[in-house]
Amino acid sequence: MGKYGLKDAGLSRGRTDLREVAVIGVGSTPFGRLSGQDVVSIAVEACQQAMFDGSIGLEAIDALYLGNFASERLSNQGSLASVVAGRLGITGVPTTKVEGACASAGIAFRHGYLTVAAGLHDFVLVAGTEKMTDASTPDVTAALSTAGDEILEMRSGLTFPGAFAMIMEQHMAKYGTTREQIAMVSVKNHDNGVTNEKAQFRKQTDLEEVMTSRFVAEPIRLFDCPPISDGAAAAILCPLEIARSFCDKPVTVLGSGHASGPAQLSQMEDLTSFSASVKAAQEAYEMGGLGASEIDFAEVHDCFTISEIIATEDLGFFEKGQGGQAVLDGLTKSTGEIPVNTSGGLIAKGHPVGATGLAQIYELVQQIRGTASNQVKKTDIGLAHNLGGSGAVATVHILGKD
């Protein structure tokens, strides 16, 4: 039982046995090259913002879950959750670092949500952080490659751009998706990044620039990829029944899903779909009693342009093979039928891998509150999709107005 003595709840897969949970505070650093700051200090900055936003003091925090992927390798820092808690001045509470490749922060949010929903804690601080720009590009590439199966796949020389190049080629061959349709994801997301003060890239691009940027792993070009980034994001979770005592506009967690999938491309039945995304979405939809058609907007994991197209299909927004045409038709623009990556996504906002999942939550909360830099009209229900590796793990969270 948490400090407030609220009613405990048994944990089960059905929502009826869980307490309702709200996000009462969020914080985020800018994404990009954060010179003079380390992986811990940027996490502290985001956490302090979230606590200030949620009117929560250090003494109220019952637990900390911190998403991070590569701090030991890229920042020479382990024990990250405890170190961050120590710098914040939080002592005596459980602190846990969560690692799931690019889905690390999404999993941290999931764990924080479950402990509050189950009645184990009343106030949980969840965060994600990564410092990447101090390392060389080859070192970052090598670190990212550890998200794949080193023994059975990655030691062959495969990189994630190479893996997603094969995925892109398969989607184009199977569904007739065009290179122009895929490139328009980058154009759209760069447009969205222009108005986001947290984004690493705040400059528009066009189809020609995307289509003629240098090859990274054919057919993937530079503008199909997110940049190497530093950044951190955080959120405060608490039971919905007391949320309004701390926040005028709490945002409710309506659904949460977490699933694993094949860690190797050779294990995938279909290179054009990530089973972890499908399963995590089904779990989140079921928990919330919702369908894909009821989602007003979404932040999805565009680790490459083709990834956004596949995500919109796996999440049920469009039929398989129709995601590319949907982008070309403007359905995923901020003014479209289902706005996707209003923050600029990973491609324009940036992709500090351990922070991305909570940066998505940050954007959802701002949109639902009506305070987003790229505010869209209808934001009653938003979805965040966070993918790790080449589909090895995924989380899906659905948030809505109280």
C-alpha positions in Angstrom: 0.0 0.0 0.0 1.4 3.4 -1.0 1.9 6.4 1.3 -1.7 7.7 0.8 -3.2 4.4 2.0 -5.3 4.1 -1.1 -7.1 0.9 -1.8 -4.9 -1.9 -3.1 -5.8 -3.8 -6.3 -4.8 -7.2 -7.5 -2.9 -7.4 -10.7 -4.4 -9.2 -13.6 -4.6 -8.9 -17.4 -8.1 -7.4 -17.1 -8.4 -3.7 -16.4 -11.2 -4.3 -13.8 -8.7 -5.4 -11.2 -6.4 -2.3 -11.6 -6.6 1.2 -10.2 -7.0 3.9 -12.8 -3.7 5.8 -13.3 -3.0 9.3 -14.4 0.0 11.3 -15.7 0.2 14.5 -13.6 3.5 15.9 -14.7 5.9 15.6 -17.7 9.3 17.0 -18.6 11.7 16.9 -21.5 15.1 18.4 -22.4 15.6 19.6 -25.9 16.9 16.8 -28.2 20.2 17.2 -30.1 23.8 17.8 -29.1 23.7 18.8 -25.5 27.2 19.9 -24.9 28.5 20.2 -21.4 25.9 17.8 -20.0 26.2 14.1 -19.1 23.7 11.3 -19.3 22.8 11.8 -15.6 22.4 15.6 -15.6 20.0 15.5 -18.6 17.9 12.9 -16.8 17.8 15.0 -13.7 16.7 18.0 -15.7 13.8 16.2 -17.2 12.8 14.7 -13.9 12.8 18.0 -12.1 10.6 19.5 -14.9 8.1 16.6 -14.4 8.0 17.0 -10.7 7.5 20.8 -11.0 4.8 20.2 -13.6 3.0 17.7 -11.3 3.5 19.8 -8.1 5.3 16.8 -6.5 8.1 17.0 -4.0 11.0 14.5 -3.7 9.6 13.1 -0.5 6.4 11.9 -2.4 8.2 9.7 -4.9 7.8 6.0 -4.1 9.9 4.5 -6.9 11.9 5.4 -10.0 12.0 3.5 -13.3 14.6 4.7 -15.7 14.8 3.7 -19.4 18.3 3.6 -20.9 20.0 1.5 -23.6 23.7 2.2 -23.8 25.0 4.3 -20.9 27.7 1.8 -19.9 29.1 1.7 -23.4 28.5 5.3 -24.7 28.7 7.2 -21.4 30.8 4.9 -19.1 28.1 5.0 -16.5 26.3 2.1 -14.9 23.9 1.9 -12.0 22.1 4.7 -13.8 18.8 4.7 -12.0 20.4 4.9 -8.5 22.8 7.6 -9.7 20.0 9.7 -11.1 18.0 9.3 -7.9 21.0 10.3 -5.9 21.6 13.5 -7.9 17.9 14.3 -7.5 18.1 13.8 -3.8 15.7 10.8 -3.7 16.9 8.2 -1.3 15.6 4.9 0.2 13.1 4.1 -2.6 13.5 1.3 -5.2 15.2 2.4 -8.3 15.3 0.3 -11.5 17.1 0.8 -14.8 15.1 -0.7 -17.7 16.7 -1.8 -20.9 14.8 -2.8 -24.1 16.9 -1.2 -26.9 14.9 1.7 -28.4 11.8 0.7 -26.3 13.6 1.2 -23.0 11.6 4.2 -21.9 8.3 2.7 -23.1 9.0 -0.3 -20.9 10.0 2.0 -18.0 6.6 3.7 -18.3 4.8 0.4 -18.5 6.5 -0.8 -15.2 5.7 2.4 -13.5 2.1 2.3 -14.6 1.7 -1.3 -13.4 3.0 -0.7 -9.9 0.7 2.3 -9.4 -2.3 0.4 -11.0 -1.6 -2.6 -8.7 -1.5 -0.4 -5.6 2.2 -1.0 -4.8 3.0 2.7 -5.1 1.1 6.0 -5.3 3.7 8.2 -7.0 6.2 6.8 -9.5 8.8 8.8 -11.4 9.5 7.3 -14.8 12.2 8.6 -17.1 14.4 7.9 -20.1 17.8 9.2 -21.0 20.6 8.8 -23.5 23.8 10.7 -24.3 25.1 9.7 -27.8 26.8 12.7 -29.4 30.0 12.4 -27.4 30.8 9.1 -29.1 31.9 8.6 -32.7 29.5 7.4 -35.3 31.2 4.0 -35.6 30.9 3.6 -31.8 27.3 4.6 -31.8 26.6 2.2 -34.7 28.3 -0.6 -32.9 26.4 0.1 -29.7 23.0 0.2 -31.5 23.9 -3.1 -33.1 23.9 -4.8 -29.7 20.1 -4.6 -29.8 20.2 -7.5 -32.3 21.2 -11.1 -31.9 25.0 -10.8 -31.9 25.8 -14.5 -32.2 23.2 -15.5 -34.8 22.8 -12.3 -36.9 24.7 -9.1 -36.1 28.2 -10.6 -36.3 27.6 -11.2 -40.0 28.0 -7.4 -40.4 24.3 -6.6 -40.5 23.4 -3.1 -39.1 20.0 -1.7 -38.4 20.0 0.5 -41.5 20.7 -2.7 -43.5 18.0 -4.6 -41.7 15.4 -1.9 -42.4 16.6 -1.6 -46.0 15.5 -5.2 -46.5 12.2 -4.5 -44.7 11.7 -1.5 -47.0 12.4 -3.5 -50.1 10.0 -6.2 -49.0 7.2 -3.7 -48.4 7.7 -2.1 -51.8 7.7 -5.5 -53.5 4.8 -6.9 -51.7 2.4 -4.0 -51.7 3.7 -1.7 -54.5 4.7 1.0 -51.9 6.6 3.6 -53.8 9.9 5.3 -52.8 8.1 8.6 -53.0 5.4 7.5 -50.5 8.1 6.5 -48.1 10.1 9.7 -48.5 7.0 11.7 -47.7 7.2 10.5 -44.2 10.4 12.4 -43.8 9.0 15.5 -45.4 5.9 15.4 -43.1 7.9 14.8 -40.0 10.4 17.6 -40.8 7.4 19.9 -41.3 6.2 19.0 -37.8 9.6 19.5 -36.3 9.8 23.1 -37.4 7.3 24.2 -34.6 8.6 21.9 -31.9 11.1 23.8 -29.7 12.4 20.4 -28.3 13.2 19.1 -31.8 16.8 18.5 -33.1 15.9 19.4 -36.7 13.7 22.5 -37.1 14.0 22.9 -40.8 11.7 21.8 -43.6 12.8 19.4 -46.3 11.2 18.4 -49.6 10.8 15.3 -51.7 13.9 15.9 -53.9 16.2 16.5 -50.9 15.1 13.3 -49.3 15.3 11.3 -52.5 18.7 12.5 -53.4 20.3 12.4 -49.9 23.2 10.0 -49.7 22.6 6.2 -49.4 23.1 4.7 -45.9 22.0 1.2 -46.9 20.2 1.1 -50.3 17.3 1.9 -50.6 17.5 3.8 -47.3 19.0 7.3 -47.6 20.2 9.7 -45.0 16.9 11.6 -44.7 15.1 8.3 -44.0 17.0 8.0 -40.7 16.9 9.8 -37.4 19.9 11.6 -36.1 22.3 10.7 -33.3 20.9 12.6 -30.3 21.2 13.4 -26.7 18.1 13.9 -24.6 15.9 12.9 -21.7 12.2 12.9 -20.8 10.2 12.0 -17.7 6.7 11.7 -16.3 5.0 11.4 -12.9 2.3 8.7 -12.4 -0.3 8.5 -9.6 -3.8 7.1 -9.0 -6.4 9.0 -10.9 -8.6 9.4 -7.8 -6.1 11.8 -6.3 -4.6 13.3 -9.5 -6.6 16.5 -9.5 -5.2 17.4 -6.1 -1.8 17.9 -7.9 -2.7 18.8 -11.5 -5.5 20.7 -13.2 -5.4 18.6 -16.3 -4.4 15.0 -15.4 -4.1 12.6 -18.4 -5.5 9.1 -17.9 -3.7 6.0 -19.0 -6.5 4.1 -20.8 -4.5 1.2 -22.0 -1.0 -0.4 -21.8 0.5 -3.1 -23.9 4.0 -4.8 -24.0 5.0 -7.7 -26.1 8.1 -9.3 -27.6 8.8 -10.5 -31.1 11.5 -12.1 -33.1 15.0 -10.8 -32.4 16.3 -11.9 -35.8 15.0 -11.1 -39.3 15.3 -14.7 -40.2 12.7 -15.5 -37.5 10.1 -13.1 -38.8 7.2 -14.7 -40.7 6.6 -11.4 -42.6 9.2 -8.7 -42.9 6.4 -6.1 -43.5 4.9 -6.5 -40.0 6.2 -6.5 -36.4 4.3 -9.0 -34.4 5.4 -7.3 -31.1 3.6 -4.1 -32.2 0.5 -6.0 -33.2 0.3 -7.9 -29.9 1.1 -4.8 -27.7 -1.6 -2.8 -29.5 -4.1 -5.6 -29.1 -3.4 -5.6 -25.4 -3.7 -1.8 -25.0 -6.9 -1.7 -27.1 -8.4 -4.5 -25.0 -7.5 -2.9 -21.7 -9.0 0.4 -22.8 -12.1 -1.1 -24.5 -11.0 0.8 -27.6 -10.4 0.2 -31.3 -7.9 1.8 -33.7 -10.7 3.9 -35.2 -11.1 5.7 -31.9 -7.5 7.0 -31.7 -7.3 10.7 -32.5 -3.6 11.0 -33.0 -0.4 9.0 -32.5 3.3 9.1 -31.9 4.8 6.0 -33.5 8.4 4.7 -33.7 9.8 6.0 -37.0 13.3 4.8 -36.5 13.3 4.8 -40.3 10.7 6.2 -42.7 9.4 2.7 -43.6 8.9 2.0 -39.8 6.2 4.7 -39.6 4.3 3.2 -42.5 4.5 -0.3 -41.0 3.5 1.0 -37.6 0.4 2.7 -38.9 -0.6 -0.6 -40.5 0.3 -2.8 -37.5 -1.7 -0.5 -35.2 -4.8 -0.8 -37.3 -5.0 2.7 -38.6 -4.7 1.5 -42.2 -5.0 -1.8 -44.0 -1.8 -3.6 -44.8 -0.1 -2.1 -47.8 -2.1 1.2 -47.6 0.1 3.1 -45.2 2.3 4.6 -47.9 -0.6 5.9 -49.9 -2.1 7.3 -46.7 1.0 9.4 -46.2 0.9 10.6 -49.8 -2.8 11.5 -49.4 -2.0 13.6 -46.3 -4.0 11.4 -43.9 -1.2 11.4 -41.3 -0.4 15.1 -41.5 -1.2 17.3 -38.5 -4.4 18.4 -40.3 -5.2 14.9 -41.5 -7.6 12.1 -40.5 -5.1 10.6 -38.0 -2.1 12.9 -37.2 1.0 10.9 -36.8 4.3 12.1 -35.1 3.1 15.7 -34.6 6.3 16.1 -32.5 8.4 15.5 -35.7 8.9 11.9 -34.7 12.3 10.4 -34.3 13.4 11.6 -37.7 13.1 15.3 -36.9 12.7 15.5 -33.2 15.7 13.2 -32.7 16.3 9.7 -31.3 18.2 9.5 -28.0 17.3 5.8 -27.9 16.7 5.4 -24.1 14.5 8.5 -23.9 12.3 8.1 -27.0 9.4 6.2 -25.4 8.9 8.9 -22.7 9.3 11.7 -25.3 6.3 10.2 -27.0 4.4 10.3 -23.7 5.5 13.9 -23.3 4.0 14.8 -26.7 0.7 12.9 -26.0 0.3 14.7 -22.7 0.9 18.2 -24.2 -1.5 17.4 -27.1 -4.3 16.2 -24.7 -3.8 19.2 -22.5 -4.0 21.5 -25.5 -0.6 23.0 -25.0 1.5 21.3 -27.7 3.7 23.3 -30.0 2.1 21.7 -33.0 -1.4 21.4 -31.6 -4.0 19.4 -33.5 -7.8 19.8 -33.3 -9.0 16.6 -31.8 -6.9 15.1 -29.1 -9.2 13.2 -26.7 -7.3 9.9 -27.2 -3.7 9.5 -28.2 -1.5 6.5 -28.7 2.3 6.0 -28.2 4.1 3.2 -30.0 7.7 2.4 -29.0 9.7 -0.4 -30.8 13.0 -2.0 -29.9 15.5 -3.6 -32.1 14.2 -4.9 -35.4 10.9 -5.8 -33.7 12.2 -7.7 -30.7 10.0 -5.7 -28.3 7.3 -3.1 -28.4 5.1 -1.1 -26.1 1.8 0.7 -26.8 0.2 3.1 -24.5 -3.1 4.9 -24.9 -3.7 8.1 -23.0 -6.9 10.2 -22.8 -8.5 13.1 -21.1 -9.7 12.7 -17.5 
